[in-house]
Amino acid sequence: MASLKPATNYTSCSLHEPVKILASEESLSDISIQTIPEFFHQCCERFRDYPALAYKDKLEQWATVSYEEYERNVERAALALLYLGVEPRTSVGILSFNCPEWFYVNLAAVRINAVSAGIYTTNSAEAVFHILETSDASVVVVDDTKQLQKIRSIRASLPQLKAVVQLHGPYDFDKEQQEEGYYRWSDLWEMEFSTSLREELLEREREVAANDCALLIFTSGTVGMPKGCMISHDGILYCAKTINRCLPYLQQGGEKIISYLPLNHMAAQLFDMFMGMEFGAVTYFADRNALKGTLGRTLQEVQPTVMFGVPRIFEKMQEQLMLLEANSGCLKRCLLQRARNYMQQYHLNRLEGKPNSCMKYWLASKLTNRIKHAIGLGSIKDCIIGGAPVTEELKLFFLSLDLPLTDVFGMSETSGGIIFNFEKTNLLATGKPVEGVEIKIKDPTGEKNEGELLVRGRTNFMGYLKEPEKTKDTVTDDCWILTGDVAYLDTEGNVYVSGRIKELIITAGGENIPPVHIESLIKKELPCLSNVMAIGDHRKYLTALLTFKTDIDPHTGYPMDTLLPETKEWLASLDLHYNHLSEMLHIELPENLQDFDPNSVEVQLDNKVQLALEAGIERYNLQAISNAQKIQYFSVLPHDFSIPTGELGPTLKIRRNIVHTKYAKVIDKMYQKN
């Protein structure tokens, strides 16, 4: 068992202050306490001859790193960090896209008794400064010249920052600038390190304690600057191990994972690095345009066996498949639809305990397996989905492909996923907590006894770095984490998470309204829509912003002018035959939306389009549980939401405050109609 430092509290806001482990004696004897370096060495020894990491080389071929090489590379990275002067209990910032070096630096930092602090590559220089200053960063590792420029602009205000390392060329500096603290990764990698430095590495590693902070996960910061969630060695490892226990069908040394979500995100580190490591998986690194459209190509090449994704990723897959189906011949399309319909019913029968025909399942699987392979999920054993509420429609679609989606709930403050729907008792539940995690509902009200979800366990984060007041606002005296999510429990102990409390719309009349549910119902009525955002906080009535489905530029991530098939089919049903959004909205769009002001154009809809949208909204309104939840007006926006245009965050969730600000003029017009 790893050594623990003396601690007096279950929370901490300092990198120098360890915490007490929140665990029962049974839990401690069942899953032993380890540090990340101990866990890493153990996994590398166990799987030393297996491939650990895979990346594209200069010839665009997959190259692999074995677990034995992985261990050596992390040691070399640790020696490099010591050479650069990283002090104990300071941080190493990582401002880079996913790559093997991200893993090396992350694990090297914790091995030398420092802390890893990942940073979104989309962060501004101001946000990067905040993270490096808050985390006492002594070294920052950056991806390329673009990220280096951010550091150059702020470095003079960071006296504790000893060195800046650029991973990938081309470089705009040479070896001489090492004296100024700028280093090329390739130069460090070729160095021979002294015996005394190797002895220091061993001494530093002996100082690592499982109840110290290992990782800093900074929130995306849609409101104010991001908070640094302090994650202990024991917290992240306990989370990974308890989840893996729920996946007994995974083969030791035989699984494939794709790393594509930003690695400074809690879920990405948990699934890509720590969970995969325990069962000897090989992690493939997608290219930097994965979230802009190239992920599909990587999926097809790798055919992963386990995948974690946010809902928007699976929605994009659904759109791609609907496009393929729409372009198929009449006979093929009919066969595919029949196979999907049967497969969906097969899984629904299983959920309800009804009998099924094995022969029909076998026949249907012949077709659905082809579809799965076409999108890169032909070898998948589990698709885990989380990060935002998942619609029943999306789950039903993937059931029709023989790909049940496994819900997960978690947050940075819980060291990752802690509630899973592995049992899949129904399509609505988020699931049940993993072993050792307690849950309860705060101030339950209504027929469902719905209220704020509270959780606690060995997975609790330590606290927010240098933010004692915000830590107290999030963690109660008896260690319950206030998740900020609305949820309820059923009689079987299933948790149903319906949305964020902060996302609740509180109307001028005082009614609390969950927007996500409304938005999903409207998209179900109008499948031509890509995004719907309900508006109405402190207003007299609800309105909605709508965007149509268009192509996304796979290189830039910007929305394109070309309409997707679902939109064109919807238009064709109205006897309209537009191919481009600008034609449909009667506006002019620039080739590049980089500097486009959405308030500079006025959308004009054909009468048929206006009436059809009104009809879809009215169909939703008939389902609304109160008059306050009915949509009174709507506006169509001149392009879809995306990461580069600012409406979506790095994990593809709507940044509601940004949308409110960016489209304030459009929103205000909807409230000037009465």
C-alpha positions as CSV (number, residue, x, y, z in Angstrom):
1,M,0.0,0.0,0.0
2,A,1.2,3.5,-0.8
3,S,2.3,5.8,1.9
4,L,-0.1,8.5,3.1
5,K,0.9,11.9,4.4
6,P,-0.7,13.1,7.7
7,A,-3.9,15.0,7.0
8,T,-6.5,16.6,9.2
9,N,-9.2,17.5,6.6
10,Y,-11.1,15.8,3.8
11,T,-10.7,18.9,1.6
12,S,-7.7,21.0,0.6
13,C,-7.1,24.1,-1.5
14,S,-3.3,23.9,-1.5
15,L,-0.9,21.8,-3.5
16,H,1.1,21.4,-0.3
17,E,-1.8,20.1,1.9
18,P,-2.9,16.4,1.5
19,V,-6.4,15.2,2.4
20,K,-7.8,12.4,4.5
21,I,-9.1,9.5,2.4
22,L,-12.9,9.3,2.4
23,A,-13.3,5.5,2.6
24,S,-14.5,2.7,4.7
25,E,-12.2,-0.1,6.0
26,E,-13.9,-2.5,3.6
27,S,-13.2,-0.2,0.6
28,L,-9.6,0.2,1.6
29,S,-9.1,-3.5,1.9
30,D,-11.0,-4.2,-1.4
31,I,-9.2,-1.6,-3.6
32,S,-5.8,-0.8,-2.1
33,I,-4.4,2.7,-2.0
34,Q,-1.8,3.5,-4.7
35,T,0.0,6.4,-6.2
36,I,-0.2,7.0,-9.9
37,P,3.6,6.1,-10.3
38,E,3.1,2.8,-8.5
39,F,0.0,2.0,-10.6
40,F,1.9,2.9,-13.8
41,H,4.9,0.8,-13.0
42,Q,2.7,-2.1,-12.2
43,C,0.8,-1.9,-15.5
44,C,3.9,-1.5,-17.5
45,E,5.5,-4.6,-15.9
46,R,2.3,-6.6,-16.4
47,F,1.9,-5.7,-20.1
48,R,5.5,-4.8,-21.0
49,D,5.4,-6.5,-24.4
50,Y,1.9,-5.3,-25.4
51,P,1.4,-2.1,-27.5
52,A,0.4,0.9,-25.3
53,L,0.2,3.9,-27.6
54,A,-0.3,4.3,-31.3
55,Y,0.2,7.4,-33.4
56,K,0.6,8.5,-37.0
57,D,4.2,8.9,-38.1
58,K,5.5,11.3,-40.8
59,L,4.4,8.8,-43.5
60,E,0.9,8.7,-42.0
61,Q,1.3,5.1,-40.9
62,W,0.4,3.9,-37.4
63,A,3.5,3.5,-35.2
64,T,3.2,1.9,-31.8
65,V,4.9,2.2,-28.4
66,S,5.0,-0.9,-26.2
67,Y,4.3,-0.6,-22.4
68,E,8.1,-1.3,-21.8
69,E,8.9,1.7,-24.1
70,Y,6.1,3.7,-22.5
71,E,7.7,3.3,-19.1
72,R,11.2,4.4,-20.4
73,N,9.7,7.4,-22.2
74,V,8.0,8.6,-19.1
75,E,11.2,8.2,-17.2
76,R,13.1,10.3,-19.8
77,A,10.4,12.9,-19.7
78,A,10.6,13.0,-15.8
79,L,14.4,13.5,-16.0
80,A,13.9,16.3,-18.6
81,L,11.4,18.0,-16.2
82,L,13.9,17.8,-13.3
83,Y,16.6,19.2,-15.6
84,L,14.4,22.1,-16.4
85,G,14.0,22.8,-12.6
86,V,10.5,21.7,-11.8
87,E,10.1,22.0,-8.0
88,P,8.1,19.6,-5.8
89,R,4.4,20.5,-5.5
90,T,4.5,23.0,-8.3
91,S,2.7,22.3,-11.6
92,V,3.7,21.4,-15.2
93,G,1.3,23.0,-17.7
94,I,0.4,21.1,-20.8
95,L,-1.0,23.2,-23.7
96,S,-1.3,20.7,-26.5
97,F,-3.5,18.5,-28.6
98,N,-3.6,14.8,-27.8
99,C,-0.4,13.0,-28.5
100,P,2.0,10.5,-26.8
101,E,4.0,13.3,-25.4
102,W,0.9,14.5,-23.5
103,F,0.8,11.2,-21.7
104,Y,4.6,11.2,-21.1
105,V,4.6,14.7,-19.5
106,N,1.4,14.1,-17.5
107,L,2.8,10.9,-15.9
108,A,6.3,12.4,-15.6
109,A,5.0,15.4,-13.6
110,V,3.3,13.2,-11.0
111,R,6.4,10.9,-10.8
112,I,8.6,13.8,-9.7
113,N,6.1,14.8,-7.0
114,A,4.7,17.7,-9.0
115,V,1.3,18.2,-10.5
116,S,0.0,18.0,-14.0
117,A,-2.2,20.9,-15.3
118,G,-3.8,20.4,-18.7
119,I,-5.0,23.5,-20.6
120,Y,-7.5,23.7,-23.5
121,T,-5.7,24.6,-26.7
122,T,-8.7,26.9,-27.4
123,N,-8.1,29.0,-24.3
124,S,-7.1,32.6,-24.7
125,A,-3.7,33.9,-23.5
126,E,-5.6,35.5,-20.6
127,A,-7.1,32.2,-19.5
128,V,-3.7,30.4,-20.0
129,F,-2.1,33.0,-17.7
130,H,-4.7,32.5,-15.1
131,I,-4.1,28.7,-15.1
132,L,-0.3,28.9,-15.0
133,E,-0.3,31.5,-12.3
134,T,-2.9,29.8,-10.1
135,S,-1.2,26.4,-10.4
136,D,2.3,27.7,-9.6
137,A,3.6,26.3,-12.9
138,S,7.3,26.1,-13.2
139,V,7.3,24.6,-16.7
140,V,4.8,24.7,-19.5
141,V,4.8,22.3,-22.5
142,V,3.2,23.6,-25.6
143,D,2.1,22.0,-28.9
144,D,3.4,24.4,-31.6
145,T,4.3,27.9,-32.5
146,K,0.6,29.1,-32.2
147,Q,0.4,28.0,-28.6
148,L,4.0,29.3,-27.9
149,Q,2.9,32.8,-28.9
150,K,0.3,32.8,-26.1
151,I,3.1,32.0,-23.6
152,R,5.4,34.6,-25.1
153,S,2.7,37.3,-24.6
154,I,2.3,36.5,-20.9
155,R,5.6,35.1,-19.7
156,A,6.9,38.4,-18.3
157,S,4.1,38.3,-15.8
158,L,5.0,34.7,-14.7
159,P,8.2,35.0,-12.7
160,Q,7.9,31.4,-11.4
161,L,7.8,30.0,-14.9
162,K,11.4,28.6,-15.5
163,A,11.0,27.0,-18.9
164,V,8.8,26.7,-22.0
165,V,9.0,23.5,-24.1
166,Q,7.6,23.3,-27.7
167,L,6.7,19.7,-28.7
168,H,6.3,20.0,-32.5
169,G,8.0,22.0,-35.2
170,P,8.4,24.1,-37.1
171,Y,10.2,26.2,-34.5
172,D,10.8,29.9,-34.5
173,F,13.8,29.7,-32.2
174,D,17.1,27.7,-32.0
175,K,19.2,26.1,-29.2
176,E,20.7,29.4,-28.2
177,Q,17.3,30.4,-26.7
178,Q,17.7,27.7,-24.1
179,E,19.4,30.4,-22.0
180,E,16.2,32.3,-22.1
181,G,14.2,29.3,-21.1
182,Y,12.8,28.1,-24.4
183,Y,13.4,24.5,-25.4
184,R,12.7,22.2,-28.2
185,W,11.3,18.8,-27.1
186,S,13.6,16.9,-29.6
187,D,16.7,18.5,-28.0
188,L,15.6,17.5,-24.5
189,W,14.8,14.0,-25.8
190,E,18.4,13.5,-27.1
191,M,20.1,14.6,-23.9
192,E,22.1,12.3,-21.6
193,F,21.1,12.9,-18.0
194,S,23.5,12.6,-15.1
195,T,23.5,9.9,-12.4
196,S,22.7,12.5,-9.7
197,L,19.5,13.5,-11.7
198,R,18.5,9.9,-11.8
199,E,19.0,9.6,-8.1
200,E,16.9,12.7,-7.6
201,L,14.1,11.2,-9.6
202,L,14.1,8.1,-7.3
203,E,14.1,10.3,-4.2
204,R,11.2,12.5,-5.6
205,E,9.2,9.4,-6.4
206,R,9.6,8.2,-2.8
207,E,8.0,11.5,-1.7
208,V,4.8,11.0,-3.7
209,A,1.7,10.3,-1.5
210,A,-1.6,8.9,-2.6
211,N,-3.5,11.6,-0.7
212,D,-1.7,14.5,-2.4
213,C,-2.9,16.3,-5.5
214,A,-1.8,14.7,-8.7
215,L,-3.9,16.4,-11.4
216,L,-5.4,19.8,-11.8
217,I,-8.5,19.8,-14.0
218,F,-9.5,23.3,-14.9
219,T,-13.1,23.8,-15.9
220,S,-13.9,25.4,-19.3
221,G,-14.7,28.7,-17.6
222,T,-17.9,29.8,-19.5
223,V,-18.6,32.1,-16.6
224,G,-15.4,33.8,-15.3
225,M,-12.0,32.2,-15.1
226,P,-11.8,28.4,-14.7
227,K,-11.5,26.8,-11.3
228,G,-8.8,24.2,-10.7
229,C,-10.2,20.9,-9.5
230,M,-7.6,19.2,-7.4
231,I,-7.6,15.4,-8.0
232,S,-5.7,13.1,-5.7
233,H,-3.8,10.0,-6.8
234,D,-6.2,7.8,-4.9
235,G,-9.3,9.5,-6.3
236,I,-8.6,9.0,-10.0
237,L,-7.3,5.5,-9.5
238,Y,-10.3,4.4,-7.4
239,C,-12.6,5.8,-10.0
240,A,-10.8,3.9,-12.8
241,K,-10.7,0.6,-11.0
242,T,-14.3,0.6,-9.9
243,I,-15.5,1.3,-13.4
244,N,-13.3,-1.4,-14.9
245,R,-14.9,-3.9,-12.5
246,C,-18.1,-3.2,-14.2
247,L,-16.6,-4.2,-17.6
248,P,-15.6,-7.9,-17.0
249,Y,-15.9,-8.7,-20.7
250,L,-12.9,-6.6,-21.6
251,Q,-9.8,-8.6,-22.6
252,Q,-6.5,-8.0,-20.8
253,G,-4.1,-6.7,-23.4
254,G,-6.7,-6.9,-26.2
255,E,-8.6,-3.6,-26.3
256,K,-8.3,-0.5,-28.5
257,I,-9.2,3.1,-27.4
258,I,-9.2,6.3,-29.4
259,S,-8.0,9.5,-27.7
260,Y,-9.7,12.5,-29.3
261,L,-11.5,14.5,-26.6
262,P,-9.2,17.2,-25.0
263,L,-6.9,15.5,-22.5
264,N,-7.2,18.3,-20.0
265,H,-10.9,17.1,-19.6
266,M,-11.5,14.8,-16.7
267,A,-13.3,12.1,-18.8
268,A,-10.6,11.9,-21.4
269,Q,-7.8,11.3,-18.8
270,L,-9.9,8.8,-17.0
271,F,-10.9,6.7,-20.0
272,D,-8.0,7.2,-22.4
273,M,-5.2,6.9,-19.8
274,F,-6.0,5.3,-16.5
275,M,-8.8,2.9,-17.3
276,G,-7.1,1.7,-20.5
277,M,-3.8,1.3,-18.7
278,E,-5.3,-1.1,-16.1
279,F,-6.4,-3.7,-18.7
280,G,-3.4,-3.2,-21.1
281,A,-5.3,-1.4,-23.8
282,V,-3.6,0.4,-26.7
283,T,-4.6,4.1,-27.1
284,Y,-4.7,5.5,-30.6
285,F,-4.3,9.2,-31.0
286,A,-6.7,10.9,-33.4
287,D,-5.5,13.9,-35.3
288,R,-6.1,17.4,-34.1
289,N,-9.1,17.9,-36.4
290,A,-11.0,15.0,-34.8
291,L,-13.8,17.2,-33.4
292,K,-14.0,19.1,-36.6
293,G,-14.9,16.1,-38.7
294,T,-12.0,13.7,-39.1
295,L,-12.8,11.4,-36.2
296,G,-14.9,9.2,-38.5
297,R,-11.8,8.3,-40.6
298,T,-9.8,7.3,-37.5
299,L,-12.7,5.2,-36.2
300,Q,-12.8,3.3,-39.5
301,E,-9.1,2.7,-39.5
302,V,-8.8,1.7,-35.8
303,Q,-12.2,0.0,-35.2
304,P,-11.9,0.6,-31.4
305,T,-13.4,-1.8,-28.9
306,V,-14.3,0.7,-26.2
307,M,-15.4,4.3,-26.8
308,F,-16.4,7.3,-24.7
309,G,-18.2,10.2,-26.4
310,V,-20.3,13.2,-25.7
311,P,-23.9,13.1,-27.2
312,R,-22.9,15.5,-30.1
313,I,-20.4,12.9,-31.3
314,F,-23.0,10.2,-31.6
315,E,-25.5,12.7,-33.1
316,K,-23.0,13.4,-35.9
317,M,-22.6,9.6,-36.5
318,Q,-26.4,9.4,-36.7
319,E,-26.4,12.2,-39.3
320,Q,-23.7,10.5,-41.3
321,L,-25.6,7.2,-41.3
322,M,-28.9,8.9,-42.3
323,L,-27.0,10.4,-45.2
324,L,-25.6,7.0,-46.3
325,E,-29.1,5.5,-46.0
326,A,-30.7,8.4,-48.0
327,N,-28.2,7.9,-50.8
328,S,-28.8,4.1,-51.0
329,G,-30.9,2.5,-53.7
330,C,-34.6,1.8,-52.9
331,L,-34.2,-1.9,-52.2
332,K,-31.1,-1.5,-50.0
333,R,-32.7,1.3,-48.1
334,C,-35.8,-0.8,-47.5
335,L,-33.7,-3.7,-46.2
336,L,-31.6,-1.5,-43.9
337,Q,-34.7,0.1,-42.4
338,R,-36.3,-3.3,-41.8
339,A,-33.1,-4.6,-40.2
340,R,-32.8,-1.6,-38.0
341,N,-36.5,-1.7,-37.0
342,Y,-36.2,-5.3,-36.0
343,M,-32.9,-4.8,-34.1
344,Q,-34.5,-1.9,-32.2
345,Q,-37.5,-4.0,-31.2
346,Y,-35.1,-6.9,-30.2
347,H,-33.4,-4.6,-27.7
348,L,-36.7,-3.1,-26.4
349,N,-38.0,-6.7,-25.9
350,R,-34.9,-7.5,-23.9
351,L,-35.4,-4.4,-21.7
352,E,-39.0,-5.5,-21.0
353,G,-38.1,-9.2,-20.5
354,K,-40.0,-10.3,-23.6
355,P,-38.9,-13.3,-25.9
356,N,-37.0,-12.7,-29.1
357,S,-36.3,-14.7,-32.3
358,C,-32.6,-15.6,-32.5
359,M,-32.9,-16.3,-36.2
360,K,-34.4,-12.8,-36.9
361,Y,-31.7,-11.2,-34.8
362,W,-29.0,-13.1,-36.7
363,L,-30.4,-12.0,-40.1
364,A,-30.8,-8.4,-39.0
365,S,-27.2,-8.4,-37.6
366,K,-25.8,-9.3,-41.0
367,L,-26.9,-5.9,-42.2
368,T,-26.4,-3.9,-39.0
369,N,-22.8,-5.3,-38.7
370,R,-22.0,-3.8,-42.1
371,I,-23.2,-0.4,-40.9
372,K,-21.2,-0.6,-37.7
373,H,-18.0,-1.4,-39.6
374,A,-18.7,1.4,-42.0
375,I,-18.7,4.0,-39.2
376,G,-15.8,2.4,-37.3
377,L,-17.7,0.6,-34.6
378,G,-17.6,-2.9,-35.9
379,S,-15.5,-4.2,-33.0
380,I,-17.1,-2.1,-30.3
381,K,-17.9,-3.8,-26.9
382,D,-19.2,-0.7,-25.1
383,C,-20.2,2.8,-26.2
384,I,-20.2,5.0,-23.2
385,I,-21.9,8.4,-23.5
386,G,-22.0,11.3,-21.1
387,G,-21.2,15.0,-20.6
388,A,-24.7,16.1,-21.3
389,P,-28.3,14.7,-21.3
390,V,-28.9,12.0,-23.9
391,T,-32.2,11.9,-25.8
392,E,-34.3,8.8,-26.0
393,E,-34.4,9.2,-29.8
394,L,-30.6,8.9,-30.0
395,K,-30.5,5.8,-27.8
396,L,-33.3,4.2,-29.9
397,F,-31.3,4.9,-33.1
398,F,-28.2,3.2,-31.8
399,L,-30.3,0.3,-30.5
400,S,-31.4,-0.2,-34.1
401,L,-27.7,-0.7,-35.0
402,D,-27.2,-3.2,-32.2
403,L,-25.1,-0.6,-30.3
404,P,-26.7,0.1,-27.0
405,L,-25.3,3.3,-25.5
406,T,-24.2,3.2,-21.8
407,D,-25.1,6.4,-19.9
408,V,-22.5,7.9,-17.5
409,F,-22.7,10.7,-15.1
410,G,-19.6,12.3,-13.6
411,M,-17.8,15.6,-13.2
412,S,-14.3,16.9,-12.5
413,E,-15.3,17.1,-8.9
414,T,-16.0,13.4,-8.7
415,S,-12.7,12.4,-10.4
416,G,-14.7,11.2,-13.4
417,G,-17.7,8.9,-14.1
418,I,-19.4,7.6,-11.0
419,I,-22.9,6.7,-12.2
420,F,-23.3,4.2,-15.0
421,N,-26.2,2.5,-16.8
422,F,-24.4,-0.7,-17.3
423,E,-27.4,-2.8,-16.4
424,K,-29.6,-0.9,-19.0
425,T,-32.9,-1.5,-17.2
426,N,-34.5,1.2,-19.3
427,L,-33.7,4.0,-21.8
428,L,-34.3,6.9,-19.4
429,A,-32.2,6.1,-16.4
430,T,-28.7,7.6,-16.1
431,G,-27.8,4.5,-14.0
432,K,-26.5,3.4,-10.6
433,P,-23.5,4.6,-8.7
434,V,-20.3,2.6,-8.8
435,E,-19.2,0.7,-5.7
436,G,-18.3,3.0,-2.8
437,V,-20.1,6.1,-4.0
438,E,-23.2,7.3,-2.0
439,I,-26.0,9.4,-3.5
440,K,-29.0,11.3,-2.2
441,I,-31.4,14.0,-3.4
442,K,-31.4,17.4,-1.7
443,D,-34.8,19.0,-0.9
444,P,-36.8,16.6,-3.1
445,T,-40.1,18.0,-4.4
446,G,-42.9,17.1,-6.8
447,E,-44.3,13.7,-7.8
448,K,-40.8,12.4,-8.6
449,N,-39.2,13.8,-5.5
450,E,-36.8,15.6,-7.8
451,G,-34.0,17.8,-6.4
452,E,-30.3,18.5,-6.5
453,L,-28.1,15.4,-6.8
454,L,-25.6,15.0,-4.0
455,V,-22.7,12.5,-4.1
456,R,-19.8,11.5,-1.9
457,G,-17.1,8.8,-1.8
458,R,-13.5,8.0,-2.3
459,T,-13.7,9.7,-5.7
460,N,-14.3,13.1,-4.1
461,F,-12.0,15.8,-5.4
462,M,-9.8,17.5,-2.9
463,G,-11.1,21.1,-3.5
464,Y,-10.6,24.1,-5.8
465,L,-7.0,25.3,-5.8
466,K,-6.7,28.6,-3.8
467,E,-10.5,28.9,-3.7
468,P,-11.6,27.9,-0.1
469,E,-14.9,29.7,-0.3
470,K,-15.9,28.1,-3.6
471,T,-14.8,24.8,-2.2
472,K,-17.1,25.3,0.8
473,D,-20.0,26.2,-1.5
474,T,-19.5,22.9,-3.3
475,V,-18.6,20.4,-0.5
476,T,-20.7,20.2,2.7
477,D,-19.2,19.7,6.1
478,D,-20.0,16.0,5.9
479,C,-18.3,15.7,2.5
480,W,-21.4,15.7,0.2
481,I,-20.6,17.2,-3.2
482,L,-23.4,19.5,-4.5
483,T,-23.4,18.5,-8.1
484,G,-25.6,21.3,-9.4
485,D,-27.6,18.7,-11.3
486,V,-31.3,18.1,-11.1
487,A,-32.1,14.4,-10.5
488,Y,-34.5,11.9,-8.9
489,L,-34.3,8.2,-7.9
490,D,-36.7,5.3,-8.7
491,T,-37.6,2.4,-6.4
492,E,-34.8,0.3,-7.9
493,G,-32.1,2.8,-7.1
494,N,-31.7,4.1,-10.6
495,V,-30.6,7.8,-10.9
496,Y,-32.3,10.0,-13.5
497,V,-30.3,13.2,-14.2
498,S,-32.4,15.8,-16.1
499,G,-30.1,18.8,-16.4
500,R,-28.1,21.4,-14.7
501,I,-29.6,23.7,-12.1
502,K,-27.7,26.6,-13.6
503,E,-29.3,25.8,-16.9
504,L,-32.8,26.1,-15.5
505,I,-34.7,28.9,-16.9
506,I,-36.5,30.9,-14.2
507,T,-39.2,32.9,-15.9
508,A,-40.5,36.3,-14.7
509,G,-43.4,34.4,-13.2
510,G,-41.0,32.3,-11.1
511,E,-41.4,29.0,-12.8
512,N,-38.3,26.8,-13.1
513,I,-38.0,25.3,-16.6
514,P,-35.4,22.7,-17.7
515,P,-34.4,23.8,-21.3
516,V,-32.7,20.6,-22.4
517,H,-35.9,18.6,-22.3
518,I,-37.7,21.3,-24.4
519,E,-34.9,21.5,-26.9
520,S,-34.8,17.7,-27.5
521,L,-38.5,17.6,-28.0
522,I,-38.4,20.4,-30.6
523,K,-35.6,18.7,-32.5
524,K,-37.6,15.5,-32.5
525,E,-40.5,17.3,-34.1
526,L,-38.2,19.1,-36.6
527,P,-35.3,16.8,-37.5
528,C,-34.0,19.4,-40.0
529,L,-32.7,21.3,-37.0
530,S,-29.2,20.9,-35.7
531,N,-29.5,23.0,-32.5
532,V,-32.3,24.5,-30.5
533,M,-31.7,26.8,-27.6
534,A,-34.6,27.8,-25.4
535,I,-34.5,31.4,-24.0
536,G,-36.6,33.0,-21.3
537,D,-34.6,33.6,-18.1
538,H,-36.4,36.4,-16.2
539,R,-38.6,36.9,-19.2
540,K,-42.4,36.8,-19.5
541,Y,-42.4,33.9,-21.9
542,L,-40.1,31.4,-23.7
543,T,-38.6,31.8,-27.1
544,A,-36.1,29.7,-29.1
545,L,-33.1,30.0,-31.3
546,L,-32.9,27.5,-34.2
547,T,-30.1,26.4,-36.5
548,F,-30.4,24.1,-39.5
549,K,-28.2,21.1,-40.2
550,T,-25.3,21.9,-42.6
551,D,-22.0,20.4,-43.4
552,I,-19.0,21.2,-41.2
553,D,-15.6,21.9,-42.7
554,P,-13.4,19.0,-41.5
555,H,-10.2,21.2,-41.5
556,T,-11.5,24.3,-39.7
557,G,-14.6,23.1,-37.9
558,Y,-16.6,26.1,-39.2
559,P,-20.2,25.4,-40.4
560,M,-20.5,25.4,-44.1
561,D,-23.2,26.7,-46.4
562,T,-24.2,23.2,-47.8
563,L,-27.4,21.7,-46.3
564,L,-27.4,18.2,-45.0
565,P,-29.8,15.6,-46.5
566,E,-32.2,15.7,-43.6
567,T,-32.7,19.4,-44.2
568,K,-33.1,19.0,-47.9
569,E,-35.6,16.2,-47.5
570,W,-37.6,18.3,-45.1
571,L,-37.5,21.2,-47.6
572,A,-38.5,18.8,-50.4
573,S,-41.6,17.8,-48.4
574,L,-42.5,21.5,-48.7
575,D,-41.8,21.4,-52.4
576,L,-38.7,23.6,-51.9
577,H,-35.4,22.5,-53.3
578,Y,-32.6,24.6,-51.8
579,N,-29.1,23.1,-51.5
580,H,-27.5,26.0,-49.6
581,L,-28.4,27.6,-46.3
582,S,-27.8,31.1,-47.7
583,E,-30.3,30.5,-50.5
584,M,-32.8,29.1,-48.0
585,L,-32.4,32.1,-45.6
586,H,-32.1,34.7,-48.4
587,I,-28.8,36.0,-47.0
588,E,-25.2,36.3,-48.1
589,L,-22.6,34.3,-46.2
590,P,-18.8,34.8,-46.5
591,E,-16.6,31.9,-47.4
592,N,-15.0,32.1,-44.0
593,L,-17.1,32.7,-40.9
594,Q,-14.1,33.7,-38.8
595,D,-15.0,37.4,-38.6
596,F,-18.7,37.1,-39.5
597,D,-21.1,39.1,-37.5
598,P,-24.4,37.2,-37.3
599,N,-26.2,40.5,-36.6
600,S,-25.1,41.9,-40.0
601,V,-27.7,39.9,-41.9
602,E,-31.5,39.6,-41.6
603,V,-32.8,36.1,-42.1
604,Q,-35.9,35.9,-44.4
605,L,-37.8,32.6,-44.5
606,D,-40.1,31.4,-47.3
607,N,-43.7,31.4,-46.1
608,K,-43.8,27.6,-46.4
609,V,-40.7,27.3,-44.2
610,Q,-42.1,29.7,-41.6
611,L,-45.4,27.8,-41.4
612,A,-43.7,24.4,-41.2
613,L,-41.4,25.6,-38.4
614,E,-44.4,27.1,-36.6
615,A,-46.3,23.8,-37.0
616,G,-43.3,21.9,-35.5
617,I,-43.1,24.3,-32.5
618,E,-46.9,24.0,-32.1
619,R,-46.6,20.2,-32.0
620,Y,-44.1,20.6,-29.2
621,N,-46.3,23.1,-27.4
622,L,-49.1,20.5,-27.3
623,Q,-46.7,18.3,-25.3
624,A,-45.6,21.1,-22.9
625,I,-46.6,20.4,-19.3
626,S,-47.5,24.0,-18.6
627,N,-48.3,27.2,-20.5
628,A,-45.0,28.7,-19.2
629,Q,-43.1,25.9,-21.0
630,K,-44.6,26.7,-24.4
631,I,-42.5,28.5,-27.0
632,Q,-44.1,31.7,-28.1
633,Y,-41.6,32.9,-30.8
634,F,-38.5,31.6,-32.5
635,S,-35.7,33.0,-34.7
636,V,-33.5,31.1,-37.2
637,L,-29.8,31.9,-37.0
638,P,-27.6,32.4,-40.0
639,H,-25.3,29.5,-39.3
640,D,-25.1,26.4,-37.1
641,F,-23.3,26.4,-33.7
642,S,-19.7,25.3,-33.7
643,I,-16.5,25.5,-31.6
644,P,-14.7,28.1,-33.7
645,T,-17.7,30.4,-33.9
646,G,-17.9,30.2,-30.1
647,E,-21.3,28.7,-29.4
648,L,-20.0,25.2,-28.5
649,G,-17.3,24.4,-25.9
650,P,-14.4,22.1,-26.3
651,T,-16.6,19.1,-25.6
652,L,-19.4,20.3,-27.9
653,K,-21.8,21.5,-25.2
654,I,-23.7,24.7,-25.8
655,R,-22.1,27.7,-24.1
656,R,-25.4,29.3,-23.2
657,N,-23.9,32.5,-21.8
658,I,-21.9,33.0,-25.0
659,V,-25.0,32.4,-27.1
660,H,-27.0,34.9,-25.0
661,T,-24.4,37.6,-25.6
662,K,-23.6,36.9,-29.2
663,Y,-27.3,36.8,-30.3
664,A,-28.6,39.4,-27.9
665,K,-30.0,41.6,-30.7
666,V,-31.9,38.6,-32.2
667,I,-33.2,37.6,-28.8
668,D,-34.3,41.1,-27.9
669,K,-36.3,41.4,-31.1
670,M,-38.4,38.3,-30.0
671,Y,-39.4,40.2,-26.8
672,Q,-40.4,43.4,-28.6
673,K,-43.3,41.7,-30.4
674,N,-45.7,42.3,-27.5
